[in-house]
Amino acid sequence: MGSQFPVSVDHSMERLPAKSRIRQRYPEGFLPNGDYAPLPYGRVRYWILGPEDGTKVVLIHGISTPAMSWREIAPYLAEQGFRVLVYDLYGKGYSEAPHMTYDWTLFCTQLALLLQYVRWEAAHVVGFSMGGGIAAAFAASLPHLVSGKVVFIASAGLLEYSRRITKPIKTRDSATPKTPQYKEFRDLQASSLPGYKRALQSCYQDGPVRHMETAFDKLATIAVGPARQSLQVLIIHGTEDEVVPIAEADKIRSRVPQAEVVKVEGAAHNIVNADGHWQIVAASLLRFLR
């Protein structure tokens, strides 16, 4: 167990041997310009890509797989001129696991303090899966830190119960089941990180995967950023999502009427890194965020 002030923490992947299987699959330097922020509730691993004068965008990953979810989209946005911030949520990957409740307040506090640490006044916010629930809570509770746009990709937040993937997915070109990336990294983290199971269980019980109706409702009329402008919203969702069903996109749209919806035919929950689908997501992000 790590430091005791202000809370106790369990170590992250940073403490694991460099030759361990999980670090071989998810290297500390999988993206350039990585560093650690010594925040009050534990060390946070982050990466910043793209030109310093680029439009600022922060990418928030989901409940099981850490920032590696963005291995294709983050470099793509950086190459298009965006300044991109990627980070591991508390209890995942290279960020420590504080002994706390993993609810929306913890994750919003983490992002707010990280933005302060890297000296960003505001940014557009993109959330995937549980990261969508975090993005909604962040925009609703700290609108001055949102530049003007929020994107929800395969977003949780309004689930009526916590869905868990129990069956492997079959690839389109093979009858042999293939373990989804999120399940693989969930299992690797569970076997390697002392705080991961505790953090994951709290995310399912207390995290922003459900009961976020009030946050989404506020986004319909909220003014954001230094200019206090109306929030622009994009929803991207795969039609074959087996973890967060496509109906969740419609539920979000009903509460955020100004939102644009892009439905990606045939895409499952791994929409942000599945070949043939992440490119559609990236192109939609580029169009919307410019």
KEKE-3310 file (N, C-alpha, C; in steps of 0.2 Angstrom, whole numbers, plus 5000, padded with zeros to 4 digits):
npx = (5004:5002:5006:4999:4993:4983:4975:4975:4983:4984:4996:5001:5002:5015:5023:5026:5036:5045:5045:5034:5019:5008:5013:5021:5011:5004:5013:5022:5026:5017:5012:5019:5027:5024:5020:5019:5007:5007:4995:4982:4975:4982:4995:4994:4995:4998:4997:5002:4999:5002:5002:5007:4999:4987:4969:4962:4959:4952:4953:4943:4944:4936:4928:4935:4946:4962:4970:4975:4965:4964:4974:4974:4965:4970:4983:4979:4971:4980:4989:4981:4981:4977:4978:4980:4975:4977:4974:4976:4962:4959:4963:4965:4977:4991:4989:4987:4977:4966:4960:4945:4928:4923:4915:4906:4911:4924:4931:4928:4935:4948:4950:4948:4959:4970:4969:4972:4985:4992:4991:4980:4966:4954:4945:4939:4929:4929:4921:4922:4912:4911:4918:4910:4899:4907:4911:4899:4895:4906:4905:4892:4895:4906:4906:4914:4926:4925:4927:4918:4912:4906:4908:4900:4904:4899:4892:4890:4880:4866:4862:4851:4855:4870:4879:4888:4901:4900:4902:4913:4918:4914:4925:4922:4928:4931:4926:4931:4930:4935:4944:4938:4946:4944:4940:4951:4961:4955:4956:4970:4974:4967:4974:4986:4986:4984:4973:4964:4952:4944:4942:4936:4924:4918:4916:4906:4896:4895:4899:4899:4890:4877:4862:4864:4855:4852:4863:4865:4853:4855:4864:4857:4854:4864:4878:4894:4912:4924:4918:4905:4896:4883:4882:4889:4885:4890:4885:4891:4889:4889:4880:4879:4883:4887:4888:4885:4870:4863:4852:4854:4860:4850:4842:4851:4850:4837:4837:4846:4843:4849:4859:4869:4868:4877:4877:4885:4886:4886:4896:4904:4906:4919:4922:4931:4943:4943:4947:4941:4931:4935:4941:4930:4924:4935:4935:4922:4924:4934:4928:4918:4924:4932)
npy = (4994:5011:5029:5038:5050:5062:5051:5032:5023:5010:5003:5006:5001:5006:5001:4988:4975:4979:4969:4962:4954:4962:4975:4973:4972:4984:4996:5009:5019:5020:5030:5046:5058:5056:5057:5059:5065:5071:5070:5074:5062:5052:5046:5051:5045:5052:5058:5070:5075:5082:5099:5113:5124:5120:5116:5111:5095:5083:5066:5053:5037:5020:5009:4997:4995:5004:5019:5015:5012:5023:5022:5023:5034:5045:5049:5051:5062:5071:5072:5079:5092:5094:5097:5085:5077:5063:5051:5039:5033:5034:5020:5012:5005:5014:5023:5027:5018:5025:5022:5024:5029:5026:5036:5048:5060:5058:5055:5067:5076:5071:5074:5088:5093:5087:5095:5107:5105:5103:5115:5119:5129:5126:5113:5104:5089:5072:5057:5039:5025:5021:5033:5042:5045:5051:5062:5069:5072:5080:5091:5095:5099:5106:5117:5128:5123:5117:5118:5120:5109:5093:5075:5060:5043:5027:5028:5026:5029:5031:5018:5005:4995:4988:4982:4967:4960:4944:4934:4929:4938:4935:4936:4944:4938:4925:4909:4907:4912:4927:4935:4950:4966:4974:4964:4956:4965:4969:4957:4955:4966:4964:4953:4958:4970:4977:4985:4985:4976:4980:4994:4992:4986:4996:5005:4999:4998:5012:5021:5032:5025:5023:5031:5045:5054:5067:5075:5073:5080:5093:5097:5101:5114:5121:5133:5135:5135:5149:5159:5157:5149:5140:5123:5111:5095:5079:5062:5046:5030:5012:5001:4987:4986:4977:4979:4992:4995:5001:5008:5016:5027:5034:5037:5046:5056:5060:5067:5077:5087:5095:5087:5079:5064:5050:5035:5020:5008:4991:4991:4986:4987:4990:5001:5011:5007:4996:4990:4998:5004:5013:5022:5029:5034:5043:5052:5058:5064:5073:5081:5087:5093:5103)
npz = (5000:4997:4999:5014:5015:5007:5007:5008:4996:4983:4973:4956:4939:4937:4946:4943:4935:4921:4911:4913:4908:4906:4905:4894:4885:4886:4886:4896:4889:4878:4871:4866:4876:4889:4907:4925:4936:4952:4961:4974:4977:4973:4962:4944:4928:4913:4896:4883:4868:4851:4843:4853:4851:4847:4846:4862:4868:4878:4882:4888:4895:4897:4909:4911:4902:4901:4896:4884:4876:4867:4858:4844:4840:4848:4843:4830:4830:4836:4825:4816:4821:4834:4852:4863:4877:4886:4898:4913:4922:4940:4948:4937:4925:4924:4934:4951:4964:4974:4991:4991:4987:4971:4963:4953:4958:4962:4950:4942:4950:4949:4935:4935:4943:4936:4924:4929:4934:4922:4917:4909:4904:4900:4890:4876:4879:4878:4880:4883:4885:4902:4903:4896:4905:4915:4908:4906:4919:4922:4914:4918:4931:4932:4922:4917:4914:4902:4885:4875:4869:4870:4868:4867:4867:4864:4876:4893:4908:4909:4911:4916:4924:4929:4916:4912:4902:4897:4888:4875:4860:4843:4829:4813:4802:4806:4814:4827:4843:4850:4863:4870:4870:4881:4891:4892:4897:4908:4915:4916:4923:4935:4940:4943:4949:4965:4969:4959:4958:4968:4965:4953:4956:4964:4954:4947:4956:4962:4952:4938:4928:4928:4934:4931:4927:4930:4928:4914:4910:4913:4904:4893:4893:4898:4900:4895:4897:4896:4888:4891:4883:4873:4875:4864:4858:4853:4849:4848:4843:4842:4832:4835:4848:4862:4876:4880:4875:4859:4862:4872:4867:4861:4873:4879:4869:4870:4882:4880:4869:4859:4854:4842:4833:4829:4822:4821:4809:4813:4822:4837:4855:4856:4848:4847:4844:4835:4819:4805:4811:4821:4813:4807:4819:4822:4811:4813:4825:4821:4812:4820:4831:4826)
capx = (5000:5006:5006:4993:4990:4977:4971:4979:4983:4987:5001:4998:5007:5021:5027:5026:5042:5044:5045:5028:5015:5003:5017:5022:5005:5002:5019:5022:5027:5013:5011:5024:5026:5020:5022:5015:5005:5007:4989:4981:4972:4986:4999:4990:4998:4995:5001:5000:5001:5000:5005:5005:4994:4981:4963:4963:4954:4954:4950:4942:4943:4930:4928:4940:4953:4965:4971:4977:4959:4964:4980:4973:4962:4974:4988:4976:4969:4986:4992:4976:4983:4974:4982:4977:4977:4975:4976:4973:4958:4961:4962:4967:4983:4997:4987:4986:4971:4965:4955:4939:4922:4924:4909:4908:4915:4931:4933:4928:4940:4954:4951:4949:4966:4974:4969:4976:4992:4995:4989:4974:4961:4948:4946:4933:4929:4927:4921:4920:4909:4910:4920:4904:4896:4912:4911:4893:4896:4911:4902:4887:4897:4912:4906:4919:4932:4923:4928:4911:4910:4907:4907:4899:4906:4896:4892:4886:4878:4859:4860:4846:4858:4877:4880:4895:4902:4901:4903:4918:4915:4917:4927:4918:4931:4932:4921:4934:4929:4941:4943:4938:4952:4942:4940:4958:4965:4952:4959:4977:4974:4964:4979:4992:4986:4980:4967:4960:4946:4941:4941:4931:4918:4915:4914:4900:4891:4894:4902:4894:4888:4870:4859:4867:4850:4852:4869:4863:4847:4858:4868:4852:4853:4870:4882:4901:4918:4925:4913:4898:4892:4879:4886:4887:4886:4889:4884:4893:4887:4889:4873:4880:4886:4884:4889:4880:4866:4862:4846:4857:4862:4843:4841:4855:4848:4831:4838:4851:4840:4853:4865:4869:4869:4881:4876:4890:4883:4890:4901:4902:4908:4926:4922:4936:4950:4941:4948:4936:4926:4938:4942:4923:4924:4940:4933:4917:4927:4938:4923:4914:4928:4935)
capy = (5000:5017:5034:5038:5056:5062:5044:5027:5021:5004:5004:5005:4997:5009:4997:4981:4974:4981:4963:4959:4953:4968:4980:4972:4974:4991:5000:5015:5024:5018:5037:5050:5064:5054:5059:5058:5071:5069:5073:5072:5055:5047:5048:5050:5044:5056:5059:5076:5075:5087:5105:5117:5129:5116:5115:5106:5090:5078:5059:5049:5030:5017:5006:4991:4996:5010:5024:5012:5012:5028:5021:5025:5040:5051:5051:5054:5069:5076:5074:5084:5098:5095:5096:5080:5075:5056:5049:5033:5035:5031:5012:5008:5006:5017:5028:5023:5016:5027:5019:5029:5027:5027:5039:5054:5066:5057:5056:5074:5079:5069:5078:5095:5094:5086:5101:5112:5103:5104:5122:5120:5132:5122:5109:5100:5083:5066:5051:5033:5020:5025:5040:5046:5047:5056:5068:5072:5074:5085:5097:5098:5101:5111:5119:5133:5120:5114:5124:5121:5103:5086:5069:5053:5037:5021:5031:5024:5035:5030:5011:5004:4991:4987:4976:4965:4956:4937:4929:4931:4940:4932:4941:4944:4933:4918:4907:4906:4917:4931:4939:4957:4969:4976:4959:4954:4970:4968:4951:4956:4971:4960:4948:4961:4976:4975:4989:4985:4973:4985:5000:4990:4984:5002:5008:4996:5000:5019:5025:5036:5021:5024:5036:5051:5058:5075:5077:5074:5085:5100:5098:5104:5122:5124:5138:5132:5139:5156:5163:5155:5148:5134:5117:5107:5088:5073:5055:5041:5023:5006:4997:4981:4986:4971:4981:4997:4995:5007:5012:5021:5033:5037:5039:5052:5061:5063:5072:5082:5088:5098:5083:5076:5057:5046:5028:5016:5001:4985:4992:4984:4991:4992:5005:5016:5004:4991:4993:5000:5008:5019:5028:5032:5038:5048:5057:5061:5069:5079:5086:5090:5097:5109)
capz = (5000:4996:5004:5018:5015:5012:5008:5006:4989:4980:4968:4949:4934:4937:4951:4940:4931:4914:4907:4915:4902:4905:4903:4887:4881:4888:4888:4899:4883:4872:4867:4868:4880:4895:4913:4931:4940:4959:4963:4981:4978:4970:4955:4938:4922:4907:4890:4880:4861:4847:4844:4859:4850:4845:4850:4867:4869:4883:4880:4895:4894:4901:4915:4911:4898:4903:4891:4878:4872:4863:4854:4837:4839:4850:4838:4824:4832:4836:4818:4813:4824:4841:4858:4865:4884:4888:4905:4916:4927:4946:4949:4931:4922:4927:4939:4958:4966:4981:4995:4991:4983:4964:4960:4948:4961:4962:4943:4940:4954:4946:4929:4936:4946:4931:4920:4933:4934:4915:4915:4904:4907:4898:4885:4874:4882:4874:4885:4880:4889:4908:4902:4894:4911:4918:4904:4907:4926:4922:4910:4922:4938:4931:4915:4916:4912:4896:4880:4872:4865:4873:4864:4871:4863:4867:4883:4899:4912:4910:4911:4922:4928:4927:4912:4911:4896:4899:4882:4870:4854:4837:4824:4807:4797:4810:4819:4833:4848:4852:4869:4869:4873:4888:4895:4892:4901:4915:4919:4917:4929:4941:4943:4944:4953:4971:4970:4953:4959:4973:4961:4948:4960:4966:4948:4945:4961:4963:4947:4933:4923:4929:4939:4929:4923:4932:4924:4906:4909:4914:4897:4888:4894:4902:4897:4896:4895:4898:4884:4893:4877:4873:4874:4858:4860:4848:4852:4843:4846:4837:4832:4838:4855:4867:4883:4881:4869:4855:4864:4877:4863:4861:4879:4880:4865:4873:4887:4877:4862:4854:4852:4835:4834:4823:4823:4816:4808:4814:4827:4844:4861:4855:4843:4847:4842:4830:4813:4801:4815:4824:4808:4807:4825:4822:4806:4816:4830:4818:4809:4825:4836:4822)
cpx = (5004:5005:4999:4990:4989:4973:4976:4978:4986:4991:4998:5003:5014:5026:5029:5033:5040:5043:5038:5023:5010:5007:5020:5017:5003:5008:5018:5022:5023:5012:5017:5022:5022:5024:5017:5013:5004:5001:4987:4978:4976:4990:4994:4995:4995:5000:4998:5003:4999:5003:5003:5000:4988:4975:4964:4957:4956:4950:4949:4940:4937:4932:4933:4946:4955:4966:4973:4971:4960:4971:4980:4971:4966:4979:4985:4974:4975:4989:4987:4977:4980:4979:4978:4979:4973:4978:4973:4968:4961:4959:4963:4974:4989:4995:4985:4979:4969:4960:4949:4933:4923:4917:4911:4912:4922:4934:4933:4934:4947:4955:4952:4956:4971:4975:4973:4983:4995:4994:4985:4969:4954:4949:4939:4934:4926:4927:4919:4918:4908:4913:4915:4901:4900:4911:4904:4893:4901:4908:4896:4889:4902:4912:4911:4925:4931:4923:4922:4908:4911:4905:4906:4900:4904:4895:4887:4883:4870:4857:4856:4849:4865:4878:4887:4895:4904:4903:4908:4914:4918:4919:4923:4922:4933:4927:4924:4933:4935:4940:4943:4943:4950:4942:4947:4962:4961:4955:4966:4978:4972:4969:4985:4992:4981:4974:4962:4953:4941:4938:4935:4924:4914:4913:4907:4894:4890:4896:4897:4892:4880:4868:4862:4862:4850:4858:4867:4858:4850:4862:4863:4852:4859:4875:4889:4906:4919:4920:4906:4893:4888:4883:4884:4889:4885:4889:4886:4892:4887:4882:4873:4883:4883:4885:4885:4876:4865:4856:4848:4858:4855:4841:4844:4852:4841:4831:4843:4848:4844:4859:4864:4871:4872:4880:4881:4888:4888:4895:4899:4905:4915:4927:4927:4943:4949:4943:4942:4930:4929:4940:4935:4922:4929:4938:4927:4919:4931:4933:4919:4918:4932:4931)
cpy = (5006:5023:5035:5045:5059:5055:5039:5025:5014:5006:5003:5001:5000:5005:4990:4981:4976:4975:4959:4959:4959:4974:4979:4974:4981:4995:5007:5021:5023:5024:5041:5055:5062:5057:5058:5064:5068:5072:5070:5065:5050:5049:5046:5050:5048:5057:5066:5075:5081:5094:5109:5122:5126:5117:5110:5102:5085:5071:5055:5042:5027:5014:5000:4993:5003:5014:5021:5011:5018:5028:5023:5032:5046:5053:5054:5061:5074:5077:5079:5091:5100:5094:5091:5078:5068:5054:5042:5036:5031:5024:5008:5010:5009:5023:5024:5022:5019:5023:5024:5026:5030:5030:5045:5059:5064:5058:5063:5078:5078:5073:5085:5097:5092:5092:5106:5111:5104:5111:5123:5123:5129:5118:5106:5093:5077:5060:5045:5028:5024:5032:5045:5049:5052:5062:5072:5075:5080:5091:5100:5101:5107:5114:5124:5130:5116:5119:5125:5115:5097:5081:5063:5048:5031:5023:5027:5030:5034:5023:5010:4999:4990:4981:4974:4960:4949:4932:4933:4933:4936:4937:4939:4939:4926:4916:4906:4912:4921:4935:4946:4960:4971:4970:4956:4959:4970:4963:4952:4961:4968:4956:4952:4967:4975:4979:4989:4982:4978:4991:4998:4989:4991:5006:5006:4998:5008:5023:5028:5031:5021:5030:5043:5056:5065:5078:5078:5079:5092:5102:5102:5111:5125:5128:5136:5137:5146:5161:5162:5154:5141:5128:5113:5100:5084:5067:5051:5034:5018:5003:4990:4981:4981:4973:4987:4998:5001:5011:5017:5028:5037:5040:5046:5058:5064:5068:5078:5084:5091:5093:5080:5068:5054:5039:5024:5009:4996:4985:4990:4989:4993:4996:5010:5013:4998:4994:4993:5004:5014:5024:5032:5037:5044:5054:5061:5066:5075:5084:5090:5095:5103:5115)
cpz = (5000:5001:5008:5018:5008:5012:5006:4999:4988:4974:4961:4945:4934:4941:4948:4936:4924:4909:4909:4908:4901:4903:4896:4882:4881:4890:4891:4894:4877:4868:4870:4873:4887:4902:4919:4934:4947:4963:4970:4982:4975:4963:4949:4932:4917:4902:4886:4873:4857:4848:4850:4858:4847:4849:4855:4868:4874:4882:4887:4893:4898:4907:4916:4908:4900:4896:4884:4873:4866:4858:4847:4836:4842:4845:4832:4825:4833:4829:4814:4816:4831:4846:4862:4872:4885:4895:4908:4922:4934:4946:4943:4929:4926:4933:4946:4959:4973:4984:4996:4987:4976:4961:4956:4951:4961:4955:4941:4944:4951:4940:4930:4939:4941:4926:4923:4933:4928:4913:4909:4907:4906:4892:4882:4877:4878:4879:4881:4886:4896:4907:4900:4900:4915:4914:4905:4914:4926:4919:4915:4928:4937:4924:4913:4913:4905:4891:4876:4869:4870:4868:4868:4866:4866:4874:4887:4903:4914:4910:4917:4926:4925:4923:4912:4905:4899:4894:4877:4863:4848:4832:4817:4802:4801:4814:4826:4838:4849:4858:4868:4872:4880:4893:4897:4897:4908:4919:4920:4923:4936:4944:4945:4948:4959:4972:4965:4955:4963:4969:4956:4951:4962:4960:4946:4950:4962:4958:4942:4927:4923:4934:4937:4925:4924:4928:4917:4905:4909:4907:4892:4888:4897:4897:4899:4894:4897:4894:4886:4887:4877:4872:4868:4860:4853:4852:4846:4846:4840:4838:4835:4845:4860:4874:4884:4875:4866:4858:4869:4874:4863:4867:4881:4876:4867:4878:4885:4870:4857:4851:4845:4837:4828:4825:4818:4815:4809:4819:4834:4849:4860:4849:4842:4845:4837:4823:4808:4804:4818:4819:4807:4813:4824:4817:4809:4821:4826:4815:4815:4830:4832:4823)
residu = (MET:GLY:SER:GLN:PHE:PRO:VAL:SER:VAL:ASP:HIS:SER:MET:GLU:ARG:LEU:PRO:ALA:LYS:SER:ARG:ILE:ARG:GLN:ARG:TYR:PRO:GLU:GLY:PHE:LEU:PRO:ASN:GLY:ASP:TYR:ALA:PRO:LEU:PRO:TYR:GLY:ARG:VAL:ARG:TYR:TRP:ILE:LEU:GLY:PRO:GLU:ASP:GLY:THR:LYS:VAL:VAL:LEU:ILE:HIS:GLY:ILE:SER:THR:PRO:ALA:MET:SER:TRP:ARG:GLU:ILE:ALA:PRO:TYR:LEU:ALA:GLU:GLN:GLY:PHE:ARG:VAL:LEU:VAL:TYR:ASP:LEU:TYR:GLY:LYS:GLY:TYR:SER:GLU:ALA:PRO:HIS:MET:THR:TYR:ASP:TRP:THR:LEU:PHE:CYS:THR:GLN:LEU:ALA:LEU:LEU:LEU:GLN:TYR:VAL:ARG:TRP:GLU:ALA:ALA:HIS:VAL:VAL:GLY:PHE:SER:MET:GLY:GLY:GLY:ILE:ALA:ALA:ALA:PHE:ALA:ALA:SER:LEU:PRO:HIS:LEU:VAL:SER:GLY:LYS:VAL:VAL:PHE:ILE:ALA:SER:ALA:GLY:LEU:LEU:GLU:TYR:SER:ARG:ARG:ILE:THR:LYS:PRO:ILE:LYS:THR:ARG:ASP:SER:ALA:THR:PRO:LYS:THR:PRO:GLN:TYR:LYS:GLU:PHE:ARG:ASP:LEU:GLN:ALA:SER:SER:LEU:PRO:GLY:TYR:LYS:ARG:ALA:LEU:GLN:SER:CYS:TYR:GLN:ASP:GLY:PRO:VAL:ARG:HIS:MET:GLU:THR:ALA:PHE:ASP:LYS:LEU:ALA:THR:ILE:ALA:VAL:GLY:PRO:ALA:ARG:GLN:SER:LEU:GLN:VAL:LEU:ILE:ILE:HIS:GLY:THR:GLU:ASP:GLU:VAL:VAL:PRO:ILE:ALA:GLU:ALA:ASP:LYS:ILE:ARG:SER:ARG:VAL:PRO:GLN:ALA:GLU:VAL:VAL:LYS:VAL:GLU:GLY:ALA:ALA:HIS:ASN:ILE:VAL:ASN:ALA:ASP:GLY:HIS:TRP:GLN:ILE:VAL:ALA:ALA:SER:LEU:LEU:ARG:PHE:LEU:ARG)
# end
